[in-house]
Amino acid sequence: MKSHGWMLDVSDLSVKLRGVQILDNVSFKIKKGTTVAIIGPNGAGKTTLFKALLKLVPYKGKITWNKKVKIGYVPQNLSISGMPLSVREFLLFKHAENIEETLELVGLENEVLDKRVDVLSGGEFQKVLIAWAIIDKPDMLLFDEPTTGVDVGSEEIIYEMLNRLERETGMTILLITHSLHVIKHYSDYVLALDKDVTFFGESRKIAEPSLLKDVYGSHSLFEHHRHGA
C-alpha cells in the first residue's frame, strides 16, 4: 500500500559527540509507505542518525516529521538475560488490547504468550520486539539491524514480514542493514552514509558495482556485500 506525500524531511543534520563529528550536513526526504535501507561502513553514523531522529542525542540542522507521526523503534542488541517476564507481560507494558492480532502479524502463535522472554530463540525474540514496536500501530518503524543474531532462515521470515507490513498497513520503514540481499528484495530506497550522504536513491541502483565500491570504500567489502553477507 503506497502512499503519497512525505513522512520525514531531514535538512543539514549534523551530530558531534565528545568532539568527534559523527554526521555532517545530512539531508534526505522519506516518502510515506516506503521502506528505506540505511547502509554504510562501520562508524558511518547509521545508529547515531536513528538516535538523532528520536532526539536521543544533541544535533544541529532540521528534522521535520509528518504531523502527528507515531514512531516504533527496535534497537540493536537489546539485552534480555534474566528478564523474569512472560511475552504477555512484556507486551502488556504498552497497555495494548490487540496482542493476539499483533502476534499474528509478526507470525507468532498465541502459545508464545506464556513463554518467558529470556528463553525465546533469537528469531522469536526479534519477532516479539517487532510486535512491541507495532502493537500501538505506528506510522513509522525504525529498525537498527533487526536480524542481528538471528539464523538465516528466521532472518528471511522477518524481512518478508516487514515487507508485508509495509504493503498491508502503509507503514513507513527505516532499517539499518549490511545485506545486499535485503536491499535488493525488501527496500524501495537506499540511504548510504559515511558521515554525510554518499548515495540516496532507488534500491535497484545500488547493485551497480561502481556504486557499491563508492559506498563501502573497498573491493573486498564490495565482494562481502555482493554475496549477501
Secondary structure, DSSP 4 states (H G I P E B T S, - for coil): ----SEEEEEEEEEEEETTEEEEEEEEEEEETT-EEEEE-STTSSHHHHHHHHTT-S--EEEEEEPTT--EEEE-SS---TT---BHHHHHHTTT-S-HHHHHHHTT--GGGGGSBGGGS-HHHHHHHHHHHHHTT--SEEEEESTTTT--HHHHHHHHHHHHHHHHHH--EEEEE---HHHHHHH-SEEEEESSSEEEEEEGGGGGSHHHHHHHH-SHHHHHHHHTT-
